[in-house]
Amino acid sequence: MYLVIFDCDGTLVDSQETILHGLGVGFAAVGLPAPERATALSIVGLSLEVAFAQLTAPEHHHMVPAMADAYREAKVARRLAGLDHDPLYPGALAALDALSAREDVLLGVATGKAMRGVLHMQEAHGLEGRFVTIQTADKAPSKPHPGMILQAMEETGAEASRTVMIGDTGFDMEMARAAGVAGIGVTWGYHPRERLAQAAPARIIDGFDMLLPALGETLGWQQAVAGREAV
C-alpha cells in the first residue's frame, strides 16, 4: 500500500483570509500590531502557539496563550456565523477522486489545524471518509517535527518508501525529510518555490494536474501497476 499525506492550509484549501483574520484578532487581543501579510502567511502550517511565538518578539511571548485563545474563539464564531468557507484549490477534488479510486492508495492528512478544523473542512467540501489517518496540531508536535507522519505510518502500516507528504511549506518538506519519506512541494500555497527548494523535496509542482505524474515518478507506480502483486 501507498500512503499519500496532504497538508490542508495552502495545499488543499486556500485559507489565507480566515488565517489572516484570526491572526489579526489574536494580535488585537493583546494590543500588538499585526505583522504584514507576507510575514503572517510565512508561519502557516505551524501549530498555533508556535506560530504566534515566531511572529512576536521574545518579550511578548508570555502573551502567546491569550493570542492563541483569541484566534480559536474567532474561528469558532466565524464558523457558527457561516463565514468560514475556505475554498478548495482548483483541481484538488479531482486529484482526491483519482487517488481514492486506486485500491493501492491510502490518503491521510497532516496539518497545523486542530481536529475540529479538519472535520469542518471535510464537512464543507464533502470529503468525509476520504482520509484514513488524520494528524493534527492537537495530537502531535508542531511541524517540522516528524511525529505526524510517523504516527500516520504506524496507524496505516505504510512503509517509509511508500509514503509521500504533499505540502506548500518548507515545514512540510522538512517534516517529510525528518520522517524519512519523500516530499512533494506545491507552489500555489504560502511559501515561495525558493523556500520549498531549500528543504530538498523530491518534486515541486505548480498545479494539481501535475500531482499524479509526480506521485508516479516519486513512488514508482509504473512498476506497481504493471505488476499488481508488487503492491
C-alpha positions in Angstrom: 0.0 0.0 0.0 1.0 3.6 -0.7 0.2 6.4 1.8 -0.3 9.8 0.4 -0.5 12.5 3.1 -1.8 16.0 2.4 -1.3 19.2 4.3 -4.5 21.3 4.5 -4.0 25.1 4.5 -2.3 26.2 1.4 -2.3 22.8 -0.1 -5.9 21.5 -0.3 -7.7 24.7 0.8 -7.0 28.4 0.4 -7.5 29.6 3.9 -5.3 32.7 3.9 -8.1 35.2 4.5 -9.5 33.3 7.5 -6.0 32.8 8.9 -5.1 36.4 8.5 -8.4 37.4 10.2 -7.6 35.1 13.1 -4.1 36.4 13.5 -5.3 39.9 13.4 -7.8 39.1 16.2 -5.0 37.5 18.2 -2.7 40.5 18.0 -5.5 42.9 18.7 -6.5 41.0 21.8 -3.2 41.8 23.5 -2.8 45.3 21.9 0.0 44.5 19.5 0.1 45.4 15.8 -0.4 42.5 13.4 2.5 41.6 11.1 2.3 42.4 7.4 0.7 39.9 5.2 3.7 38.1 3.8 5.2 37.6 7.3 1.9 36.4 8.7 1.5 33.8 5.9 5.0 32.5 6.4 4.0 30.7 9.5 1.1 28.8 8.1 1.4 25.1 8.8 2.9 25.6 12.3 0.8 24.8 15.4 -0.9 27.9 16.6 1.1 28.7 19.7 4.4 28.1 17.8 3.2 30.4 15.0 2.3 33.2 17.3 5.7 32.8 19.1 7.5 33.1 15.8 5.6 36.3 15.0 6.2 38.1 18.3 9.3 39.4 20.0 10.6 37.4 22.9 9.4 40.0 25.4 5.9 39.3 24.2 6.0 35.5 24.4 4.0 35.5 27.6 1.1 36.8 25.6 1.0 33.9 23.2 -1.6 31.8 25.1 -4.0 34.7 25.1 -3.4 35.4 21.4 -4.0 31.7 20.5 -7.2 31.6 22.5 -8.5 34.7 20.8 -7.7 33.2 17.4 -9.5 30.0 18.3 -12.6 31.8 19.6 -12.7 34.0 16.4 -12.6 30.8 14.2 -15.4 29.2 16.1 -17.5 32.3 15.9 -16.9 32.6 12.2 -18.0 29.0 11.6 -21.1 29.4 13.7 -21.9 32.6 11.6 -21.4 30.7 8.4 -18.4 32.9 7.4 -15.6 30.3 7.4 -15.6 28.9 3.8 -12.1 28.2 2.7 -12.3 27.1 -1.0 -10.6 24.0 -2.3 -7.8 24.8 -4.8 -8.6 24.2 -8.5 -8.1 20.5 -9.2 -7.9 19.4 -5.6 -11.2 17.4 -5.7 -10.4 15.7 -9.0 -7.0 14.7 -7.6 -8.5 13.3 -4.5 -11.1 11.4 -6.5 -8.4 9.9 -8.7 -6.4 8.8 -5.7 -9.4 7.5 -3.8 -10.3 5.3 -6.8 -7.0 3.4 -6.5 -7.0 0.2 -4.5 -3.3 0.6 -3.6 -3.5 4.1 -2.1 -4.5 5.3 1.3 -5.0 9.0 1.9 -4.0 10.9 5.0 -3.8 14.5 6.5 -1.0 16.1 8.5 -1.9 19.7 9.4 -1.3 22.5 11.8 -5.1 22.7 12.1 -6.8 21.3 15.2 -9.0 18.3 14.6 -12.2 20.3 14.6 -10.8 22.4 11.8 -10.2 19.3 9.7 -13.6 18.0 10.4 -15.1 21.3 9.4 -13.1 21.3 6.1 -14.3 17.7 5.4 -17.9 18.6 6.0 -17.7 21.8 4.0 -16.4 20.0 0.9 -18.0 16.6 1.2 -14.7 14.9 2.0 -15.9 12.7 4.8 -14.3 9.2 4.7 -11.5 10.2 2.3 -8.7 10.2 4.8 -7.9 7.0 6.8 -5.5 8.8 9.1 -5.7 12.5 10.3 -2.9 14.0 12.2 -3.4 17.4 13.7 -1.8 20.0 15.9 -3.7 18.9 19.0 -2.5 15.3 18.6 1.2 15.7 17.7 4.2 18.1 18.0 4.2 21.0 15.6 5.8 20.7 12.1 8.6 20.2 11.2 8.8 17.5 13.9 8.2 14.2 12.1 5.6 12.9 14.7 2.6 13.4 12.5 4.0 11.4 9.6 5.4 8.7 11.9 2.0 8.3 13.6 0.2 8.2 10.2 2.6 5.4 9.1 2.0 3.5 12.3 -1.7 3.8 12.0 -1.8 2.6 8.4 1.1 0.1 8.4 2.7 2.0 5.5 6.4 1.8 4.9 8.5 5.0 4.6 9.5 4.1 1.0 5.8 4.0 0.0 4.8 7.2 1.8 4.8 10.8 0.5 4.0 14.1 2.1 2.4 16.8 -0.1 2.6 20.4 1.2 3.1 24.0 0.4 5.6 25.0 3.0 9.2 24.3 3.9 7.9 23.0 7.2 6.1 20.2 5.4 9.1 19.2 3.4 11.4 19.4 6.5 8.9 17.1 8.3 8.9 14.7 5.4 12.7 14.5 5.4 12.9 14.1 9.2 10.4 11.2 8.9 12.4 9.6 6.1 9.7 9.9 3.4 9.5 11.7 0.1 8.1 15.2 0.0 6.3 16.9 -2.9 6.1 20.7 -2.6 3.3 22.7 -4.2 3.8 26.3 -5.3 0.2 27.5 -5.0 0.3 27.9 -1.3 2.1 30.2 1.2 5.9 29.5 0.8 7.7 30.5 -2.4 9.4 28.0 -4.6 12.8 29.0 -3.2 11.8 28.2 0.4 10.4 24.8 -0.7 13.6 24.0 -2.6 15.7 24.7 0.5 14.0 21.8 2.1 15.0 19.4 -0.7 11.7 17.9 -1.7 11.6 15.0 -4.2 9.5 17.2 -6.6 8.0 20.7 -6.8 4.8 21.1 -8.8 2.8 24.1 -10.0 -0.7 22.6 -10.3 -2.9 19.7 -9.2 -2.8 18.4 -12.8 0.9 17.6 -12.1 0.3 15.7 -8.9 -0.5 12.2 -10.2 2.5 12.0 -12.6 4.8 13.4 -9.8 3.5 10.7 -7.4 4.1 8.0 -10.0 7.6 9.2 -10.6 8.3 9.5 -6.8 6.8 6.2 -5.7 7.4 4.1 -8.7 3.7 3.5 -9.6 4.6 2.4 -13.1 6.1 -0.8 -11.9 3.5 -1.4 -9.2 0.6 -1.0 -11.7 2.2 -3.3 -14.3 2.8 -5.9 -11.6 0.0 -5.7 -9.1 1.5 -8.4 -7.0 4.3 -6.0 -6.2 1.9 -3.6 -4.5 
